[in-house]
Amino acid sequence: MSQTEAAPRNRSAGLKGSTLTAETLYQKCMALAHNLWWSWQPDVTNLFRDLDPIRWRQLDHNPIALLAEFTPERLDDRANELVLYSRINQAYRRLKEYLSHQHTWGHTHAGVLGSRPVAYFSAEFGVHESIPIYSGGLGVLSGDHIKSASDLGVPLVAIGLFYDQGYFRQQLDENGYQREEYVTTQVGDLPLEPAVSPDGVPITIEIQTRTGTLKAKVWRMQIGRVQLLLLDCDVDGNSPQDRELTSRLYGGDHRTRIRQELVLGVGGVRALRALNVFAGVFHLNEGHSAFAPLEVIRQRMHDDGISFDDALREVAQHTVFTTHTPVPAGHDRFDAELVEEHLGPLRDELGISYDQFMGLGRVEPQNHEETICMTVLGLKLSRKANAVSALHGHVTRRMWAHLWPWRVEEEVPIGHITNGIHVPTWLAWQMQHLYDRHFPSDWMRRMGEPEVWQQIHDVDPGELWETHQALKNLLLSFVRRRLSRQCRRRGESDEAIEAARNVLDPTVLTIGFARRFATYKRATLILSDIDRLKAMVNDPHRPVQFIFAGKAHPADEPGKGLIQQLANLRFDPDLAGKIVFIEDYDINVCRHLVQGVDVWLNTPRRPLEASGTSGQKVVLNGGLNLSVLDGWWAEAYDGSNGFAIGHGMVHVNEEVNDRRDAMHLYRTLEQEVIPLYYDCDLDGQPRQWIKRMMNSICSLAWRFSSHRMVMDYVRAAYLPAAGGLSCDMSYR
Ligand SMILES: *Cc1c(COP(=O)(O)O)cnc(C)c1O
């Protein structure tokens, strides 16, 4: 080895030796991995990936599992090899700065919540693919809500359940039929710490029922500045059956379900008390947690010696309830006996009769035929209720109008706050770099403001287009990798695997559709006229191709049938390789799709889509929405920022309605979407299409961000609730 080669190596070794030992380097990486903040920082995510790209992918992008495979010495070697020291140091410094930053939006606008934070309850949290405690839209919304609360500095503590098996992993068998597999996550691989009481003891909460006591321990997870508390029934003292109570999300029968909801609601409030957290606002995100206010009422009665009625009135003023679906099956209902079995001891302490108690969960309190509905309970125990889009607000007021028989429908006290998405989570870093160059330097902090996004019109159209093309190519490589893996797993021929490696064409208009396979979402609407579809897909000059993904609930046979229908199109020689289905839709699959598609298709049966959020993720990354005017799209579409299917009209006959929507879908594709996409300038770029991408970004990105959503919750719900003000009409 020559002197000149040796010198720099020695110098770097000296530098590292004096400033950073292998041990502290490892600890800094672990500290980063233990705050989910890393997951919305592309620099930190890329840092973890660079440590070992293959294992990173195999481990579901889990940095703790990845770091567990390194000793401090090996990590040090790897950091040396890749010159990672300054990146690790900088990431660590940025995390510290983020956590200590005082001048936040929340500090200015939500100061009163400082000593009395919001307690945010949700049955699922979709924070990252490596933490499988979510199933779909509701969970991702909760995750995005708490990330924005963290970024904005809104004081909030989140409460959920820890499911060690989470939701199922989906595989399709050779017939395209969905198989569910449950995988147990190792707690040690997750960023969980036992939540400890002020005197340092791990806390356990107990709930008496008529048939025994339920116990739960509490985990703590750090999401930026926000703490997420997760209750877990796998503790000594519970029966073997109860130890598994919280192992799966949305599994089991009514009894499992009510016990989970008891732990979430009543247990969640007890966990807060054990941790000395005195919440000023209780936000029930969906009816699953609607038992929570009952426990708060009990505490008020006990602490202040007030009557049930007085406590109810007070607690309701501090309670915010969000309802998420107009589909009847989406509202939990329980038999009164099951409720009495589980909440009887609590009812005794509240000192109210069986009938009065059950009446809280009934539209007609005296109607013994009526089951106990968690949504009714949530509405009656809160003074601020909201739906999740403007249209959903109308539908929800109509749906529950009979709870306020003396009011006209417009005056039913349910408002709306339209859902939004956490921009840093869903924005591709390539696109972020483009925005960084053209937007104000503090745009990330101000992304809920419309002015910021006006700057998109200053971006060079060619640059926007090229960035989108790069993302589309990444999506296609991802799809090919996934499909060939699916083929290999099913033991298919080498030719089939090779074919999977070559599906789809980056020059072809690419349409994505991915969501839960509930039948009202009509995933197969595009198959209504198969010949017309084949003509579009195989058009020699202006073809289209489709990527599908999504899970059906394990008990939803019709939903599984739809998946099968789509998956088996691969056996049709006219469609093979042009319409593909990717298994195991999750946050990771969703991120690839929304960042790379040209068009995002959504075909719900209006007005059953409460909001929908996946289309909002597409906007940021330059994709265009093609959707029925339902949920968020009904208020977002302005004629120039995407495409509408139909005119928002609904035929009373479902069959006729579906046929009409299908016709509108084909017509919009053939007459608007496809021609616009292939109408290129001499330089090969579709000028008008790019203009529409810009309109979409400019008009929609800020409005449908979760920053805007959380700011709305603060102004319209949290602040009035924290003050105990009853202004139930405030956010209409
Ligand atoms: C965003 C997201 C959803 C919600 O999408 P919808 O448009 O409401 O169907 C569901 N699942 C995952 C994994 C997501 O990331």
PDBQT file of the ligand as one rigid body, heavy atoms in Angstrom, charges set to zero:
ROOT
HETATM    1  C1  LIG A 801     -54.389   5.438   2.298  1.00  0.00    +0.000 C 
HETATM    2  C2  LIG A 801     -54.634   4.010   2.506  1.00  0.00    +0.000 A 
HETATM    3  C3  LIG A 801     -55.943   3.527   2.535  1.00  0.00    +0.000 A 
HETATM    4  C4  LIG A 801     -57.145   4.421   2.370  1.00  0.00    +0.000 C 
HETATM    5  O1  LIG A 801     -57.471   4.534   1.039  1.00  0.00    +0.000 OA
HETATM    6  P1  LIG A 801     -58.980   4.723   0.550  1.00  0.00    +0.000 P 
HETATM    7  O2  LIG A 801     -58.887   5.695  -0.539  1.00  0.00    +0.000 OA
HETATM    8  O3  LIG A 801     -59.736   5.296   1.712  1.00  0.00    +0.000 OA
HETATM    9  O4  LIG A 801     -59.443   3.402   0.154  1.00  0.00    +0.000 OA
HETATM   10  C5  LIG A 801     -56.137   2.174   2.741  1.00  0.00    +0.000 A 
HETATM   11  N1  LIG A 801     -55.103   1.334   2.913  1.00  0.00    +0.000 NA
HETATM   12  C6  LIG A 801     -53.837   1.766   2.890  1.00  0.00    +0.000 A 
HETATM   13  C7  LIG A 801     -52.737   0.790   3.100  1.00  0.00    +0.000 C 
HETATM   14  C8  LIG A 801     -53.556   3.118   2.692  1.00  0.00    +0.000 A 
HETATM   15  O5  LIG A 801     -52.290   3.532   2.685  1.00  0.00    +0.000 OA
ENDROOT
TORSDOF 0
